[in-house]
Amino acid sequence: MTIYIGGDSGYDTHYAEIGNKYHSIDLAILDNGQYNEAWKYIHNLPEDVLKAGKDLKAKRIFPVHSSKFALASHPWDEPFVKLTELNKSYNIPLVIPIIGEIVTLQDTTRRFKQWWVGVK
């Protein structure tokens, strides 16, 4: 299994370079949350997460860095709301467990419910 862990990053050509070098990433763990247009070079915007996943040729994306603390001014659930809406155009399977939920990385068929919908 090939896993890419992005850490804090912004969207740029490095994702395509990595995707071309490794040809396919089984799981891309990418920051999605605590973003701001002024920080786009260090924190991915939701649309950048999906572009990065596509560039990495990722089979699945595990968005992280969201819904845990408030650094940016967006609502806590906005990263998930935007990402899932934008993903309708990309259709990349998303791994979004509720905080504390166990995830078996080898299980490529599991689909996660949108647990953040309706949560205050």
N, C-alpha and C positions, 0 to 999 in steps of 0.2 A: 504494500500500500504506500502510495506517495502522498505525503501530507505537506502542504505549504502553510506556514505560520507567518502571517504578515506583520504582526505587531502594529504599532502606531505607524501609519504611512498615509501618503496621499497618492492619488492616481497619477501615473506617468507611464513612460515606455518600458520601465523595468518589468512590469507584469508580462507584457508581450515577449520580452527577451527571455524571461524565465519559462514561459509557456512554450516558446520555440525550442529552448534547450532541453526541456524534459518531456515535451510532446503531450503529456496528459497528467493532470493532477487529480488524484482520487478525491481529496478533500482539501478545500482551501479555507483556512481559518482567517477571516478578514475583519478588521475593525469597522464597525457600523454603529456609530453613536457618539455622543459628545462631539458633534461636528458643528462647524460654522463656516460660512463661505471664506472668512478671513483665515481659517485654519486648514484650508483644503490641501495644503502641501504636507500636513502632518496627520490629518484625520480624514479618512474617506467620507465623502457624502454618500447617501444611499445609492444614487445612480452610479457612482464610481465603484461601489462594491460589485455591482453586476457587470460593469465594463471590465473590471479587473478579473472577475471570475471567467468571463468569456476569453479574455486575453491569456489567462493561465490555462485555458482549456480544462477548467475544473468540472468534474462530474457532479460535485456537490459543494455548496458553500455553507460554512458554519459562521454566521455573523456574531461577533463578540464586541465587547466594549460598550454595551448599552444596558439600560434599565437598572443600573446598580447604584449610581450616584449622579448628582447634578453638577455638571461642569459647564455645559452649554445652556442656551436659553430655550431649546426646544423641549416639548413635553416628553416625558420618559418613554412613552410608547411610539412616538413619531418615527424612530428609526425602523421599527418593525412594520408599522403601517405603510410607510413609503416604500420600503424594500419589497414587501409582498405585493403591493400594487404595481410597482415598476417591473417586478419579476414576471408579470403576465406576458410581457413582451419577450423575455429571455427564456423563461421556463426552465431554469436551473433548479434542481431540488435543493431546498433550504433545510438546514438542520437548526431548528430553533426550539430547544427544550425549555420548559419552565425552569427557573433557577433551582438547582439541586437535583433535577431529573437525571437519571443515568442514561448515557448514550453509548450504544455499542457501535463503534466506528465502522466495523465490517458490515453492519446491516444497512445495505444500500436501498432497501425497499421501504423502510419505515418512513411514514409521513407524519409530520407534527401538526397538531391542531393549533389554531391561532389563539393561544391561551390569553393573550393580552387584550383581546376584544372584550369590552365591557368591564374591564378591571379599572377601578379608580385609584 
